[in-house]
Every structure is written in structure tokens, then in C-alpha cells.
Amino acid sequence: MSVMTQSIVEVLPTSQARSLLSSTVMRFRKEGISATPLLFGSHRKPEGVVLPFELFERLLPEIDNILLAELVRERINDGSTSKPLEQLVTELGFSLSEFE
């Protein structure tokens, strides 16, 4: 279990999280990337998170990878028939030699 996971223990109601935004930003300024995120949601079910921007920037490449992987999984499992690359390239009006 990571240090971050160990320190996240409470999901706040949305109204309480809203009232803590200013103090959370001050805490982020003080603690930086290692500051514990603010988790919130209805009935204490995690639905959103506020985290230090520096951490968000570092996570962006991984977020992109996760979203891309999900899209690939959806397209693989969508039930449509696939086409060979050569056929697709030709249908789009290109030649494979243009991509070499």
C-alpha cells in the first residue's frame, strides 16, 4: 500500500469539501506534491478528488494512457468486423508506401 493510499481515510460530504477548498489550497501550497488529496462525494461515496496541481501534471501521461486503453478495449469489443490495414489505407485514398 502506498503512502498516499494509507493517508486517505475520509471521504467528505460535498458541502463540507466545498467549505474546505480555501484551506485545502493553502495546505497544497505548504505541503506541495505530497499533500493529501481532498476526497468528496454524496453519502461519503468517493465521487471526486482535489489534488495538488503538480501531482496532476505528473499523472497526466498516465491518465491519457488509461483513457486510450479504455477506448482500444471498447473498439476491440464493439462487435464490428476489422479490416486489414492495407484495405483501410486504400479506402482512405492513401498508399502504404506513404507511411514508410
URLINZI-V365655 format. One record per pair of residues at least 24 apart in sequence whose C-alpha atoms are under 7 Angstrom apart, sorted by the first residue. I is the first residue (numbers start at 1). J is the second residue. D is the distance in whole Angstrom. If there is no record, write none. Layout:
{{I/J/D} {I/J/D}}
//
This chain:
{{4/36/7} {7/36/7} {8/36/7} {11/39/5} {11/40/5} {11/41/7} {11/44/5} {11/45/7} {11/46/6} {12/39/6} {12/40/5} {12/41/6} {12/44/6} {13/40/6} {13/41/5} {13/42/6} {13/43/6} {13/44/6} {14/40/5} {14/41/5} {14/42/6} {28/52/6}}
//
